[in-house]
C-alpha cells in the first residue's frame, strides 16, 4: 500500500479527523502560528542571518 493511500485512509478515519481538528486549532493560535512560521522559514532557508 502506498504512503499516500495510508495517509488518505488515516485522514478519513475518526482518529485522523480528530488529529486534523487539533492541528487546525493549534495553528490558529497566533503564538503557535509564529512558531510554525519560524520552523517553516528555517526549513526552506528564509530568514537566514537572524
PQR file with spaces between the fields and no chain letter, atoms N, CA, C, O and H, PARSE charges and radii, in Angstrom:
ATOM       1  N    UNK     1       0.853   -1.175    0.000 -0.4000 1.5000
ATOM       2  CA   UNK     1       0.000    0.000    0.000 -0.0000 2.0000
ATOM       3  C    UNK     1       0.901    1.242    0.000  0.5500 1.7000
ATOM       4  O    UNK     1       1.882    1.310    0.741 -0.5500 1.4000
ATOM       5  N    UNK     2       0.555    2.211   -0.836 -0.4000 1.5000
ATOM       6  CA   UNK     2       1.375    3.412   -0.940 -0.0000 2.0000
ATOM       7  C    UNK     2       1.198    4.294    0.291  0.5500 1.7000
ATOM       8  O    UNK     2       0.199    4.211    1.006 -0.5500 1.4000
ATOM       9  H    UNK     2      -0.241    2.156   -1.438  0.4000 1.0000
ATOM      10  N    UNK     3       2.174    5.120    0.508 -0.4000 1.5000
ATOM      11  CA   UNK     3       2.138    6.040    1.639 -0.0000 2.0000
ATOM      12  C    UNK     3       0.960    6.999    1.507  0.5500 1.7000
ATOM      13  O    UNK     3       0.270    7.280    2.487 -0.5500 1.4000
ATOM      14  H    UNK     3       2.986    5.188   -0.072  0.4000 1.0000
ATOM      15  N    UNK     4       0.731    7.499    0.293 -0.4000 1.5000
ATOM      16  CA   UNK     4      -0.380    8.427    0.081 -0.0000 2.0000
ATOM      17  C    UNK     4      -1.708    7.777    0.433  0.5500 1.7000
ATOM      18  O    UNK     4      -2.572    8.412    1.038 -0.5500 1.4000
ATOM      19  H    UNK     4       1.291    7.270   -0.503  0.4000 1.0000
ATOM      20  N    UNK     5      -1.870    6.529    0.062 -0.4000 1.5000
ATOM      21  CA   UNK     5      -3.127    5.829    0.363 -0.0000 2.0000
ATOM      22  C    UNK     5      -3.290    5.656    1.876  0.5500 1.7000
ATOM      23  O    UNK     5      -4.394    5.803    2.400 -0.5500 1.4000
ATOM      24  H    UNK     5      -1.168    6.014   -0.429  0.4000 1.0000
ATOM      25  N    UNK     6      -2.205    5.349    2.573 -0.4000 1.5000
ATOM      26  CA   UNK     6      -2.266    5.205    4.028 -0.0000 2.0000
ATOM      27  C    UNK     6      -2.639    6.530    4.691  0.5500 1.7000
ATOM      28  O    UNK     6      -3.441    6.567    5.624 -0.5500 1.4000
ATOM      29  H    UNK     6      -1.308    5.231    2.148  0.4000 1.0000
ATOM      30  N    UNK     7      -2.046    7.612    4.196 -0.4000 1.5000
ATOM      31  CA   UNK     7      -2.353    8.925    4.746 -0.0000 2.0000
ATOM      32  C    UNK     7      -3.811    9.277    4.477  0.5500 1.7000
ATOM      33  O    UNK     7      -4.494    9.815    5.349 -0.5500 1.4000
ATOM      34  H    UNK     7      -1.395    7.582    3.438  0.4000 1.0000
ATOM      35  N    UNK     8      -4.286    8.975    3.280 -0.4000 1.5000
ATOM      36  CA   UNK     8      -5.684    9.250    2.933 -0.0000 2.0000
ATOM      37  C    UNK     8      -6.639    8.474    3.826  0.5500 1.7000
ATOM      38  O    UNK     8      -7.646    9.009    4.288 -0.5500 1.4000
ATOM      39  H    UNK     8      -3.731    8.538    2.572  0.4000 1.0000
ATOM      40  N    UNK     9      -6.317    7.219    4.063 -0.4000 1.5000
ATOM      41  CA   UNK     9      -7.167    6.401    4.928 -0.0000 2.0000
ATOM      42  C    UNK     9      -7.170    6.949    6.350  0.5500 1.7000
ATOM      43  O    UNK     9      -8.222    7.022    6.985 -0.5500 1.4000
ATOM      44  H    UNK     9      -5.499    6.784    3.688  0.4000 1.0000
ATOM      45  N    UNK    10      -6.006    7.332    6.848 -0.4000 1.5000
ATOM      46  CA   UNK    10      -5.929    7.892    8.198 -0.0000 2.0000
ATOM      47  C    UNK    10      -6.734    9.186    8.284  0.5500 1.7000
ATOM      48  O    UNK    10      -7.453    9.405    9.260 -0.5500 1.4000
ATOM      49  H    UNK    10      -5.152    7.273    6.332  0.4000 1.0000
ATOM      50  N    UNK    11      -6.619   10.047    7.269 -0.4000 1.5000
ATOM      51  CA   UNK    11      -7.312   11.336    7.285 -0.0000 2.0000
ATOM      52  C    UNK    11      -8.824   11.160    7.307  0.5500 1.7000
ATOM      53  O    UNK    11      -9.540   11.999    7.855 -0.5500 1.4000
ATOM      54  H    UNK    11      -6.036    9.869    6.477  0.4000 1.0000
ATOM      55  N    UNK    12      -9.311   10.082    6.719 -0.4000 1.5000
ATOM      56  CA   UNK    12     -10.760    9.875    6.689 -0.0000 2.0000
ATOM      57  C    UNK    12     -11.267    9.086    7.896  0.5500 1.7000
ATOM      58  O    UNK    12     -12.474    8.911    8.058 -0.5500 1.4000
ATOM      59  H    UNK    12      -8.729    9.401    6.274  0.4000 1.0000
ATOM      60  N    UNK    13     -10.361    8.614    8.734 -0.4000 1.5000
ATOM      61  CA   UNK    13     -10.763    7.870    9.927 -0.0000 2.0000
ATOM      62  C    UNK    13     -11.138    8.842   11.047  0.5500 1.7000
ATOM      63  O    UNK    13     -10.762   10.013   10.994 -0.5500 1.4000
ATOM      64  H    UNK    13      -9.380    8.756    8.603  0.4000 1.0000
ATOM      65  N    UNK    14     -11.868    8.377   12.054 -0.4000 1.5000
ATOM      66  CA   UNK    14     -12.209    9.252   13.190 -0.0000 2.0000
ATOM      67  C    UNK    14     -10.968    9.830   13.882  0.5500 1.7000
ATOM      68  O    UNK    14     -10.964   10.995   14.279 -0.5500 1.4000
ATOM      69  H    UNK    14     -12.174    7.425   12.097  0.4000 1.0000
ATOM      70  N    UNK    15      -9.925    9.021   14.024 -0.4000 1.5000
ATOM      71  CA   UNK    15      -8.696    9.497   14.650 -0.0000 2.0000
ATOM      72  C    UNK    15      -8.034   10.569   13.792  0.5500 1.7000
ATOM      73  O    UNK    15      -7.506   11.552   14.313 -0.5500 1.4000
ATOM      74  H    UNK    15      -9.928    8.075   13.701  0.4000 1.0000
ATOM      75  N    UNK    16      -8.063   10.376   12.482 -0.4000 1.5000
ATOM      76  CA   UNK    16      -7.469   11.344   11.566 -0.0000 2.0000
ATOM      77  C    UNK    16      -8.213   12.660   11.581  0.5500 1.7000
ATOM      78  O    UNK    16      -7.602   13.729   11.576 -0.5500 1.4000
ATOM      79  H    UNK    16      -8.491    9.578   12.059  0.4000 1.0000
ATOM      80  N    UNK    17      -9.528   12.585   11.599 -0.4000 1.5000
ATOM      81  CA   UNK    17     -10.330   13.820   11.651 -0.0000 2.0000
ATOM      82  C    UNK    17     -10.061   14.570   12.953  0.5500 1.7000
ATOM      83  O    UNK    17      -9.967   15.797   12.961 -0.5500 1.4000
ATOM      84  H    UNK    17     -10.024   11.718   11.603  0.4000 1.0000
ATOM      85  N    UNK    18      -9.938   13.829   14.052 -0.4000 1.5000
ATOM      86  CA   UNK    18      -9.652   14.451   15.345 -0.0000 2.0000
ATOM      87  C    UNK    18      -8.272   15.118   15.323  0.5500 1.7000
ATOM      88  O    UNK    18      -8.110   16.234   15.816 -0.5500 1.4000
ATOM      89  H    UNK    18     -10.015   12.832   14.045  0.4000 1.0000
ATOM      90  N    UNK    19      -7.289   14.435   14.754 -0.4000 1.5000
ATOM      91  CA   UNK    19      -5.932   14.985   14.670 -0.0000 2.0000
ATOM      92  C    UNK    19      -5.915   16.242   13.801  0.5500 1.7000
ATOM      93  O    UNK    19      -5.233   17.213   14.130 -0.5500 1.4000
ATOM      94  H    UNK    19      -7.421   13.528   14.353  0.4000 1.0000
ATOM      95  N    UNK    20      -6.654   16.230   12.702 -0.4000 1.5000
ATOM      96  CA   UNK    20      -6.705   17.397   11.828 -0.0000 2.0000
ATOM      97  C    UNK    20      -7.373   18.579   12.534  0.5500 1.7000
ATOM      98  O    UNK    20      -6.939   19.722   12.390 -0.5500 1.4000
ATOM      99  H    UNK    20      -7.208   15.441   12.435  0.4000 1.0000
ATOM     100  N    UNK    21      -8.413   18.299   13.285 -0.4000 1.5000
ATOM     101  CA   UNK    21      -9.107   19.361   14.026 -0.0000 2.0000
ATOM     102  C    UNK    21      -8.178   19.972   15.080  0.5500 1.7000
ATOM     103  O    UNK    21      -8.154   21.189   15.264 -0.5500 1.4000
ATOM     104  H    UNK    21      -8.765   17.371   13.402  0.4000 1.0000
ATOM     105  N    UNK    22      -7.416   19.120   15.767 -0.4000 1.5000
ATOM     106  CA   UNK    22      -6.476   19.613   16.769 -0.0000 2.0000
ATOM     107  C    UNK    22      -5.376   20.442   16.111  0.5500 1.7000
ATOM     108  O    UNK    22      -4.955   21.460   16.661 -0.5500 1.4000
ATOM     109  H    UNK    22      -7.435   18.132   15.618  0.4000 1.0000
ATOM     110  N    UNK    23      -4.913   20.018   14.947 -0.4000 1.5000
ATOM     111  CA   UNK    23      -3.869   20.759   14.235 -0.0000 2.0000
ATOM     112  C    UNK    23      -4.383   22.126   13.801  0.5500 1.7000
ATOM     113  O    UNK    23      -3.666   23.122   13.905 -0.5500 1.4000
ATOM     114  H    UNK    23      -5.255   19.191   14.501  0.4000 1.0000
ATOM     115  N    UNK    24      -5.617   22.178   13.318 -0.4000 1.5000
ATOM     116  CA   UNK    24      -6.206   23.458   12.911 -0.0000 2.0000
ATOM     117  C    UNK    24      -6.321   24.396   14.114  0.5500 1.7000
ATOM     118  O    UNK    24      -6.021   25.586   14.021 -0.5500 1.4000
ATOM     119  H    UNK    24      -6.198   21.369   13.233  0.4000 1.0000
ATOM     120  N    UNK    25      -6.760   23.839   15.239 -0.4000 1.5000
ATOM     121  CA   UNK    25      -6.918   24.634   16.461 -0.0000 2.0000
ATOM     122  C    UNK    25      -5.557   25.177   16.911  0.5500 1.7000
ATOM     123  O    UNK    25      -5.440   26.346   17.280 -0.5500 1.4000
ATOM     124  H    UNK    25      -7.004   22.872   15.314  0.4000 1.0000
ATOM     125  N    UNK    26      -4.544   24.328   16.877 -0.4000 1.5000
ATOM     126  CA   UNK    26      -3.192   24.721   17.268 -0.0000 2.0000
ATOM     127  C    UNK    26      -2.662   25.812   16.337  0.5500 1.7000
ATOM     128  O    UNK    26      -2.088   26.799   16.797 -0.5500 1.4000
ATOM     129  H    UNK    26      -4.640   23.379   16.577  0.4000 1.0000
ATOM     130  N    UNK    27      -2.854   25.634   15.039 -0.4000 1.5000
ATOM     131  CA   UNK    27      -2.321   26.574   14.060 -0.0000 2.0000
ATOM     132  C    UNK    27      -3.037   27.916   14.082  0.5500 1.7000
ATOM     133  O    UNK    27      -2.477   28.920   13.642 -0.5500 1.4000
ATOM     134  H    UNK    27      -3.320   24.832   14.666  0.4000 1.0000
ATOM     135  N    UNK    28      -4.254   27.951   14.580 -0.4000 1.5000
ATOM     136  CA   UNK    28      -5.000   29.211   14.595 -0.0000 2.0000
ATOM     137  C    UNK    28      -4.563   30.142   15.727  0.5500 1.7000
ATOM     138  O    UNK    28      -4.868   31.334   15.689 -0.5500 1.4000
ATOM     139  H    UNK    28      -4.709   27.135   14.937  0.4000 1.0000
ATOM     140  N    UNK    29      -3.865   29.628   16.721 -0.4000 1.5000
ATOM     141  CA   UNK    29      -3.370   30.450   17.819 -0.0000 2.0000
ATOM     142  C    UNK    29      -2.201   31.304   17.307  0.5500 1.7000
ATOM     143  O    UNK    29      -1.252   30.762   16.740 -0.5500 1.4000
ATOM     144  H    UNK    29      -3.617   28.659   16.752  0.4000 1.0000
ATOM     145  N    UNK    30      -2.255   32.626   17.499 -0.4000 1.5000
ATOM     146  CA   UNK    30      -1.195   33.500   16.969 -0.0000 2.0000
ATOM     147  C    UNK    30       0.215   33.131   17.450  0.5500 1.7000
ATOM     148  O    UNK    30       1.169   33.217   16.677 -0.5500 1.4000
ATOM     149  H    UNK    30      -3.026   33.065   17.960  0.4000 1.0000
ATOM     150  N    UNK    31       0.354   32.725   18.703 -0.4000 1.5000
ATOM     151  CA   UNK    31       1.679   32.337   19.217 -0.0000 2.0000
ATOM     152  C    UNK    31       2.200   31.117   18.479  0.5500 1.7000
ATOM     153  O    UNK    31       3.367   31.064   18.089 -0.5500 1.4000
ATOM     154  H    UNK    31      -0.421   32.655   19.331  0.4000 1.0000
ATOM     155  N    UNK    32       1.322   30.132   18.291 -0.4000 1.5000
ATOM     156  CA   UNK    32       1.722   28.915   17.607 -0.0000 2.0000
ATOM     157  C    UNK    32       1.979   29.180   16.126  0.5500 1.7000
ATOM     158  O    UNK    32       2.874   28.577   15.534 -0.5500 1.4000
ATOM     159  H    UNK    32       0.374   30.175   18.608  0.4000 1.0000
ATOM     160  N    UNK    33       1.201   30.078   15.528 -0.4000 1.5000
ATOM     161  CA   UNK    33       1.396   30.418   14.126 -0.0000 2.0000
ATOM     162  C    UNK    33       2.791   31.007   13.922  0.5500 1.7000
ATOM     163  O    UNK    33       3.451   30.717   12.924 -0.5500 1.4000
ATOM     164  H    UNK    33       0.474   30.568   16.010  0.4000 1.0000
ATOM     165  N    UNK    34       3.233   31.826   14.859 -0.4000 1.5000
ATOM     166  CA   UNK    34       4.577   32.407   14.770 -0.0000 2.0000
ATOM     167  C    UNK    34       5.638   31.306   14.842  0.5500 1.7000
ATOM     168  O    UNK    34       6.614   31.339   14.093 -0.5500 1.4000
ATOM     169  H    UNK    34       2.698   32.062   15.669  0.4000 1.0000
ATOM     170  N    UNK    35       5.453   30.338   15.734 -0.4000 1.5000
ATOM     171  CA   UNK    35       6.394   29.220   15.846 -0.0000 2.0000
ATOM     172  C    UNK    35       6.425   28.414   14.558  0.5500 1.7000
ATOM     173  O    UNK    35       7.493   28.033   14.079 -0.5500 1.4000
ATOM     174  H    UNK    35       4.660   30.311   16.342  0.4000 1.0000
ATOM     175  N    UNK    36       5.249   28.155   14.002 -0.4000 1.5000
ATOM     176  CA   UNK    36       5.151   27.394   12.758 -0.0000 2.0000
ATOM     177  C    UNK    36       5.881   28.132   11.637  0.5500 1.7000
ATOM     178  O    UNK    36       6.619   27.522   10.864 -0.5500 1.4000
ATOM     179  H    UNK    36       4.381   28.464   14.391  0.4000 1.0000
ATOM     180  N    UNK    37       5.673   29.441   11.553 -0.4000 1.5000
ATOM     181  CA   UNK    37       6.335   30.240   10.521 -0.0000 2.0000
ATOM     182  C    UNK    37       7.852   30.215   10.688  0.5500 1.7000
ATOM     183  O    UNK    37       8.582   30.155    9.699 -0.5500 1.4000
ATOM     184  H    UNK    37       5.074   29.936   12.182  0.4000 1.0000
ATOM     185  N    UNK    38       8.330   30.259   11.922 -0.4000 1.5000
ATOM     186  CA   UNK    38       9.771   30.216   12.173 -0.0000 2.0000
ATOM     187  C    UNK    38      10.363   28.891   11.694  0.5500 1.7000
ATOM     188  O    UNK    38      11.409   28.875   11.046 -0.5500 1.4000
ATOM     189  H    UNK    38       7.738   30.308   12.727  0.4000 1.0000
ATOM     190  N    UNK    39       9.698   27.789   12.010 -0.4000 1.5000
ATOM     191  CA   UNK    39      10.187   26.475   11.589 -0.0000 2.0000
ATOM     192  C    UNK    39      10.137   26.355   10.070  0.5500 1.7000
ATOM     193  O    UNK    39      11.071   25.857    9.442 -0.5500 1.4000
ATOM     194  H    UNK    39       8.848   27.802   12.536  0.4000 1.0000
ATOM     195  N    UNK    40       9.029   26.820    9.488 -0.4000 1.5000
ATOM     196  CA   UNK    40       8.876   26.760    8.031 -0.0000 2.0000
ATOM     197  C    UNK    40       9.983   27.562    7.349  0.5500 1.7000
ATOM     198  O    UNK    40      10.581   27.094    6.380 -0.5500 1.4000
ATOM     199  H    UNK    40       8.270   27.225    9.998  0.4000 1.0000
ATOM     200  N    UNK    41      10.255   28.757    7.845 -0.4000 1.5000
ATOM     201  CA   UNK    41      11.306   29.591    7.264 -0.0000 2.0000
ATOM     202  C    UNK    41      12.687   28.955    7.429  0.5500 1.7000
ATOM     203  O    UNK    41      13.537   29.054    6.544 -0.5500 1.4000
ATOM     204  H    UNK    41       9.769   29.137    8.632  0.4000 1.0000
ATOM     205  N    UNK    42      12.895   28.312    8.556 -0.4000 1.5000
ATOM     206  CA   UNK    42      14.161   27.624    8.800 -0.0000 2.0000
ATOM     207  C    UNK    42      14.345   26.468    7.821  0.5500 1.7000
ATOM     208  O    UNK    42      15.431   26.281    7.272 -0.5500 1.4000
ATOM     209  H    UNK    42      12.204   28.232    9.275  0.4000 1.0000
ATOM     210  N    UNK    43      13.291   25.702    7.606 -0.4000 1.5000
ATOM     211  CA   UNK    43      13.367   24.560    6.698 -0.0000 2.0000
ATOM     212  C    UNK    43      13.581   24.978    5.248  0.5500 1.7000
ATOM     213  O    UNK    43      14.302   24.312    4.505 -0.5500 1.4000
ATOM     214  H    UNK    43      12.409   25.854    8.051  0.4000 1.0000
ATOM     215  N    UNK    44      12.961   26.070    4.850 -0.4000 1.5000
ATOM     216  CA   UNK    44      13.031   26.488    3.456 -0.0000 2.0000
ATOM     217  C    UNK    44      14.072   27.566    3.207  0.5500 1.7000
ATOM     218  O    UNK    44      14.128   28.133    2.116 -0.5500 1.4000
ATOM     219  H    UNK    44      12.375   26.611    5.453  0.4000 1.0000
ATOM     220  N    UNK    45      14.900   27.855    4.211 -0.4000 1.5000
ATOM     221  CA   UNK    45      16.037   28.734    4.024 -0.0000 2.0000
ATOM     222  C    UNK    45      15.741   30.213    4.066  0.5500 1.7000
ATOM     223  O    UNK    45      16.613   31.020    3.743 -0.5500 1.4000
ATOM     224  H    UNK    45      14.855   27.394    5.097  0.4000 1.0000
ATOM     225  N    UNK    46      14.551   30.591    4.450 -0.4000 1.5000
ATOM     226  CA   UNK    46      14.248   32.023    4.563 -0.0000 2.0000
ATOM     227  C    UNK    46      14.650   32.495    5.954  0.5500 1.7000
ATOM     228  O    UNK    46      14.680   31.717    6.908 -0.5500 1.4000
ATOM     229  H    UNK    46      13.843   29.936    4.712  0.4000 1.0000
ATOM     230  N    UNK    47      14.954   33.768    6.048 -0.4000 1.5000
ATOM     231  CA   UNK    47      15.269   34.344    7.349 -0.0000 2.0000
ATOM     232  C    UNK    47      16.661   34.036    7.826  0.5500 1.7000
ATOM     233  O    UNK    47      16.940   34.142    9.020 -0.5500 1.4000
ATOM     234  H    UNK    47      14.930   34.400    5.274  0.4000 1.0000
ATOM     235  N    UNK    48      17.560   33.650    6.908 -0.4000 1.5000
ATOM     236  CA   UNK    48      18.943   33.401    7.326 -0.0000 2.0000
ATOM     237  C    UNK    48      19.582   34.698    7.760  0.5500 1.7000
ATOM     238  O    UNK    48      19.308   35.762    7.206 -0.5500 1.4000
ATOM     239  H    UNK    48      17.333   33.564    5.938  0.4000 1.0000
ATOM     240  N    UNK    49      20.437   34.596    8.758 -0.4000 1.5000
ATOM     241  CA   UNK    49      21.120   35.768    9.251 -0.0000 2.0000
ATOM     242  C    UNK    49      20.440   36.392   10.465  0.5500 1.7000
ATOM     243  O    UNK    49      20.893   37.417   10.973 -0.5500 1.4000
ATOM     244  H    UNK    49      20.660   33.731    9.209  0.4000 1.0000
ATOM     245  N    UNK    50      19.368   35.787   10.924 -0.4000 1.5000
ATOM     246  CA   UNK    50      18.665   36.303   12.108 -0.0000 2.0000
ATOM     247  C    UNK    50      19.104   35.537   13.316  0.5500 1.7000
ATOM     248  O    UNK    50      18.637   35.807   14.422 -0.5500 1.4000
ATOM     249  H    UNK    50      19.000   34.954   10.511  0.4000 1.0000
